[in-house]
Amino acid sequence: MTEFLVKHFVKDYECVEKMSVRTAYGILASIVGIFCNMFLFIIKLAIGIGVRSVSVMADGFNNLSDACSSVISFIGVRMAGKPADEKHPFGHGRVEYISALIVSFFVLEVGFTFLKDSLAKIRRPQELRFQLLSVVILLLSIGVKLWLGSFNRKLGKKINSKVMMAMFTDSMGDVVTTIATILSLIFFALTGINIDGFVGIGVALVVMWAGIEIARDTLEPLIGEGVDPELYAKIEKFVEKYDGIEGTHDLVVHNYGPNRSMASIHAEVPNDVNIEVSHEIIDNIEREAEEQLGMVLVIHMDPIETRDKEVLKVRAQITEGLEKLDENCSIHDFRMVRGKEHIKLIFDLVVPISYDEKKRIELEKQLSEKLLENDARYQFVITVEHSYISGKNEQQ
């Protein structure tokens, strides 16, 4: 069904890098979400009134909230697809994150409202009516939500959409709450004990947690995330494949919405190559990065020694010594200044952002002591910095 809808309602559906195609995917997901959730809301509201179940009605109004969320998602996707203008030179892509944040507030509000209603039901319980048809329809609801969740997940992965992945999480939360509602009705039919209010509290808490998860996932790119390790490796590999580039470091990516990024990176070039030759290589990489990666890439040239055997030997000693001390760290921008009595080693030491000041100083001290074992004439000018890659393994 997913492939059928995509092929019939998204023109050029395979060209997911195009903004118009991405917008079409978002509109399709929103319309399908509105239709499915409104259908479930009407069905559950009717059942809830019929069997006098607050948990069923809470589940239904959660679907209504999801339908409203899909409306907001629809508006957000349309606005995010607007081209760049004078006031917004990087486009309007972050509107998609803002719309997802608004969705999270709707979800939280619905959860909080039914938390209050469930508490009231516990204080003043009402008689339930068990109907087998109600259970059958709620099981149908689970099937619809499972499909809708799968639909959002497939499309979200295809176009790298945090909003759609959040809607997938919300759909899975709905599946859990509906199952809980069914169990409460069956429990009442078997025992005559009304636990509807308690189950309603559980439903409300799950809904509220889904809202918090959506808010957290959409706030991260708005606040500013570290570089995704896969994206880091992709950009690094792209730049380093060119002849004349010896290595890269200091990659920073600024996100202006899905598939809208600006990045900067330092590219190491041989210091004995004419600067105009290296500059031409850099220009070509920047131009082709925009064409092939779909991002604005700004490259800073770092000249490095590639022939002096003594310099290369000392750099290898530093790299080897650092690997033994901490494999999560690295160096770059290495220079060696030879004097009559001293040899000055100048380089940047990259450590994970999680390292505190004490750990950084200790690592710098241990590395210096280890290198002095090779030559007591060494003096060090070390600049300690952190990488911008996200995740626990922040290797540079």
CORQUIHU-V206965 format. One line per field, one symbol per residue. ss: DSSP state (A for helix, B for strand, O for the rest). phi: phi as a letter, one per 40 degrees, with the letter a starting at -180 (. if undefined). burial: + if it has 24 or more other C-alpha atoms within 12 Angstrom, else -. A space follows every 50 residues. Layout:
ss->???
phi->???
burial->???
This chain:
ss->OAAAAAAAAOOOOOOOOOAAAAAAAAAAAAAAAAAAAAAAAAAAAAAAAA AOOAAAAAAAAAAAAAAAAAAAAAAAAAAAOOOOOOOOOOOOOOAAAAAA AAAAAAAAAAAAAAAAAAAAAAAOOOOOOOOAAAAAAAAAAAAAAAAAAA AAAAAAAAAOOAAAAAAAAAAAAAAAAAAAAAAAAAAAAAAOOOOAAAAA AAAAAAAAAAAAAAAAAAAAAAAOOOBOAAAAAAAAAAAAOOOOOOBBBB BBBBBOOOOOBBBBBBBBBBOOOOAAAAAAAAAAAAAAAAAAOOBBBBBB BBBBOOOOAAAAAAAAAAAAAAAAAOOOOBBBBBBBBBOOOOBBBBBBBB BOOOOOAAAAAAAAAAAAAAAAOOOOOBBBBBBBBBOOBOOOOOOO
phi->.cccccccbbcfdccccccccccccccccccccccccccccccccccdcc bfbcccccccccccccccccccccccccccccccbccbcbgbdcdccccc ccdccccccccccccccccccccbcbccbcbcdccccccccccccccccc ccccccccbfbcccccccccccccccccccccccccccccbgccbdcccd cccccccccccccccccccdccchccccdccdcccdcccccccgbciaaf cbbbcbhdgbbbbbacbcbccbcdccccccccdcccccccccbgacbbbb cbcbcbbccccccccccccccccccaccbabafcbbbcbcbbbcbbacbc bdccccccccccccccccccccccacccbbbbbcbbcbccgccccb
burial->-----+---+--+--++-++++++++++++++++++++++++++++++-- ++++++++++++++++++++++++++++++++-------+++++++++++ +++++++++++++++++++-+------+++---++-+++-++-+++++++ ++++++-++-++++++++++++++++++++++++++-+-----+++++++ +++++++++++++++++++-++---++++--+--++-+++-+-+++++++ ++++++++++++++++++++--+----++-++--++--+---+-++++++ +++++--------++-+++-++---+-+++++++++------++++++++ +++------+--++--++--+------+++-+-+++++++---+++
